[in-house]
Amino acid sequence: MLDKGQIKDWDGKPEDGDKPAAPAAKADIASMILAPRQAVATGERVTLTPEQVTARKRRGQWIALALFAFVILVFVLTMTKLGANVMVRDL
């Protein structure tokens, strides 16, 4: 919170905008999801520990491996399904 020395021409009275907002009427889920929101920059930075960096790298490697395995699985299943019928075409 700011004190009197940090603001020029402050007379100690709250501004009109400092009043708490009235509670909104019954909010449904759709309005909460679709309501526009903006990120507020705080200037804070997150510094990861070496253990967290290592865990992030390991997690990324496992995700890449799983994605590669899924692509190979889809390829093998597609080739198995087509089988020898690849060269047979009805023209």
N, C-alpha and C positions, 0 to 999 in steps of 0.2 A: 504494500500500500504506500502511496506517496504521502510525504509530509509537506508541511507548509513551505519549507525551504526549497523544495524541488519544483514548485509551480509558481510562475510569475503572476502577480495580481490576484492571489488567492485570498478571499476574505473569510474562509472557514465555513461557508454555507454549501451544502450539497447542491449539485446541479439537478435540473429536472429529469435528466436521463438516468440518474442514479436510483430512481424508484424501482422496486422489484416489479417485474412484469406480471400481469395477471395470468393465472393458470389458463392454459388453452382449453377450449371445449374438448369434449371427448375426441381423442385422437385415435384414428384407426391405423392399422398396420400399414396399409398402402400409403397413407400420407406420411408416415414416419420413414418409410423406405425411399419414397420418391422426393422427399423434401430436399431442396438444395442446401448443402452445407459447405462451408469453406474451411480449409485448414488454417489454423492459427500458428504463425511462426513464433516459436519461443526462443530460438537461438540455441537451444540445447543440442548437444551431439551425443550419440550413444557410442561408447567405446567398448568393443568386445574384448573379453579376456582371451588369452591364447587357447584355452580349452574350448571356448565358444567358436573361435575361428576354425579350429580343427574339426569340431563337430559339424559346422556348416559345410566345410569342404567334403567331409565324409558323406554327409546327407546328399549333397549335390552329385557325388559320384554314384551313390546307390540309385538315385533317381535316373541318372543317365543310363546306368546299366539296365534298370528295369524297362526303360523306354526302348532301348536297343533290343532287349529280349522280346518285347511285345511286337516290334516290327518284324523280327525274324520269325516269330510264331505265326503272325498273319501271313507272311510270305510262304512259309512251309505249308500251312493249311490251304492256301490258295492253290499252290502247285499240286498238292495232294488231291484236291477236289477236281482240278482240271485233268490231271493225270495224262494219259496218252491222248486224250481228246483235243489237245492243243493243236495238233496238226490236222485234225479232221474238221473240214469246213464244208458247209453246204453252200454251194455257189449257185 
